[in-house]
Amino acid sequence: MEKEKVQTSQGLEELAQETEAEINKLTEEIEQETKAIPGGSPRKVKRRGLKKILHRLQKDYVPRMQKYEEAEEIFAGRNSYSKTDHDATFMHMKEDHMKNGQLKPGYNVQAVTTDQYVVDYAIFPNPTDFKTLEPVLDQMTVLDKFDKIVADAGYGSEYNYSMLEEKYPDKKYFIPYTTKVETDIGIAFMMMNLNKYWQRRWMEDHLLMLKKLKSIKKRSRFLKKKTESLFSLQLILMLRSTSCSIWFFVLFFFNFCSFS
């Protein structure tokens, strides 16, 4: 039997019937065998295994598959339903008294308004909003009187944008995509952080520049003193060579006063 066929309750029932027919056939063959077979009858071993498989099919697999198929029909594309109200879907509610995100069965009510007046409404079992935009617009009888469609980010999806472009090309729609708010907030925080970053870098560069200027000033003063001392020393040596002792003492005094 094909694998796809076995994945249904009808296919499992057919498999159980074929197994039962094989067991009956083996029973007839066993009755025709001699009473004593050395090592035991292989047909009896095979029949014993088939009986176990038939028991599992009839008592477990077939009823469970029927239960799954019934649940799939009730789901109707959803991921949950209430046992007391099959049309209700488990979803998050605004009233969460236990503060634990508990799911409760309910409905998604969509209202179409203009100037705070309700012009149409619809009830859906879908917990999300973006799947309800198209059916709400399709059922509206006064849609031709409006030229703009406005909705929040919960209705933003690629399918809805394509649907509006194809079905309502003469109308303008204002529906932000789902992560627009998060993206705008992220960009704002990023710009704030960049501003703080560049302010910090400017302060660091400014302080570094001041330190470099101070070091340059100190170095220039040191070089100036060094050059002045060398120049004075050269004059002193020159005056010594000319045996001018008076000028020697004058220059020495001037050099001493400039460095003190």
N, C-alpha and C positions, 0 to 999 in steps of 0.2 A: 504493500500500500504506500502511496505517495506521502511524503512528510507533511505537505501543506494540508492534505485531507485529514490527517490524524490530529491536527491542531484545532479541530472543531468537534462539538459534541456528537454530531451526526456521523462523522468519520470514526470516532471512538466506538459508537454503537455498532457500526458495520464491522469494526475490528473485533469487537466482542462476539458478534455473530459468527464470524469466520473462525475465531478461536474455539467457540463451542462446537462448531461443525467438525473441526479437526479433532477435538476430544472424542466426539461420538464415533468418528472413523477409527481412531486408535482403539476405542473400546471394542468395536466389532473385530478388529484384527487380533486383539488380545484374547478374545473368546475363542478364536480359531486356533490359537497356539496350543502346543502340548503343555501339559500341566507343569512339567519340570524342565527348566532351561538352565544349563550351567552358567553361573555368574549373574543370573537374574535377567529379566526381560527388558531390553532397551526401550520398548514401546511404553512399558509402565513408567519408566523414569521420565520419558518425554511427556506422557499424559499428566504425571504429577506436577511437572513444571508449568504446563499449560493451564492446569486447574488453578494454580496460584495466580497466574496472570489474569485469568478470567474473573477471579474473585476481586482482584484489585480494580479491574475495569468496571465491573458492575457496582461495586460498593464505594469506590473512591473517585476514580478518574472521570467517569461519565457524569455523576452528579455535580462534581466540582466544576467541570467545564460548562455545564448548563447554568450553574450559578454565576460563573464569570460572564457568560454571554448575556444573561439577563441584566447584570450590572452594567455592562458596556452599552446596552440599549438605553438604560436609565441615564447614564452619564451624558450621552448626546454631545460629546466633545468637551465635557467638563472633566475636572479631576476629582470631584467629590459630589455627594448629594446626601440629603437628610433621609433617614429611614422613615420618619413620620411624614415628610413632605418631599416627595421625589423631585419636585420642581425647584426646591430651594437648594442653594449652594453654600458651602461653608466659606466664610470670608471674614476679614478683619472688620470690626465695628469701631465707631468712634467712642462708644460707651464701653470702656474696659475697666470694670470695677475691681477686678482682681489684679490688674496691672501686670499681667503675664502674657499679653498678646493672644488671648484665647480666641479661637475661631468659633463663629456661631452661624447657623443656617439663616440665610436671608436672601434678599433680592436687590438688584441694582436698578434704582429708579432714575430715569433720565428725563429732565424737564427742559424744554426749549422756551426761552424768554426773549422778549423785546420790550425795552423801556419798563422793566420790572413787571411785565404782564406775561403770564404763561400762555403760550399759543399752542403747545403740543406737549405730549409726554409719552413715555413708553416704559415698560418694565421688562428687565432682562435677568437671567440667572448668572450672567458673566460677572465675576468679581472685578474685572478691569474695565476701563472706560473706552479704550481705543477700539474695541471690537463692536461697540454700540453706535459709533458715529454713522456708519453707512446705513444700517436699518432705520435709524431715526430720521435721517434725511429722506430715505425712500418713502417712508410713510407720511411725511408732511404734505398736506394738501395746500398750504399757503406759502410754500417755499419760493414760488415764482414771484412773490411780492417783495422779496428781500434780495439785495445785491451783495451782501457781506455775510460771511460765516465766521464767527468768533468762538474760540474754545480755548481751554487751558492746556497746559503741557501734557496732561493725562491722555489726551486724544492724539498726541503727536506720534506718528509712525510713518514709515516709508510707504506702507500700503495705503494709508489714508491720504497721504499727499498725492500719490498716483491716482487714486480713485477720484479725488476732487478735480485734478487736472483733466481727467477723461470725461467724467459725468457732468461737471459743472464748470466748463471753461469760461462762462460769462460772469462768474461770481468771484469776488475776491475773498480769500480766506486768510485769517490771522490765527495760526495755531503754532506756537513754538514747539520745538522738538523737546524730547523728554528731559535731556540733560542740559538744557540751555541755562537754567538757573544755576545749577552747579558749576557750569563752565564760566558764567559771568562772575560768580563769587570767587572761583579759583583764579581768574584773571585779575580781579581786584586785589586779592591777597598777594598775588605774584608781583603786581606793580608796587604795592606797599612795601613788600620785602625788598624789591629792587631799589626803591627810593631810600630805604634805610641802609641798604648795602652800599649805595654810592655815597651817601652822606658819611658813613663810617670810613669808606675808602678815602674820601676827600680829607677828613680829619686826620687819618693816618698819614696821608701824603703830605699834608700841611705841617704836621709835627715833624715828620722826617726831614722836610725841607728846612725847617727852622734849626734842627739839630745840625744839618750839613752846613748851614750858613754860620752857625756859631763855631763849628770846627774850622771852617775856612777863615773866619776872623781871627781865631786863636793862632792858626797856622801862619796867617799873614803877619800878625804881630811878632810871632817868633822869628819869622824870616827877616822882618824889618830890623829887629834887634840884632839878629845875627849879621846882617849885611852892614849895619851901622858899626858894630864892633869890629868887623873885619876892615872896614874902611878906616876906622880910627887907628887900628893896629898898623895898617900900611903907612898912614901918615906919621905915626910915632916912629916907626922904623926909618922912614925917610928923614925925619927931623933928627933922629939920633945919628944918622949917617953924616948929617951936616953940622953936628955938634951944636945944635940950638937947644940948649937945656931949658930955656924959659918957655919956649913954645911947647915943649914936651910936657911941662907941668900944666900949662893952660889946656891943652887938648885932653890930657888925662882927667883933669877936673871936669871938663865939659862932658866927657864920656861917662864919668861916674854919676853926674847929676842926671843925665838923660835916662839912665837905667834904674835909678833909685826911686 
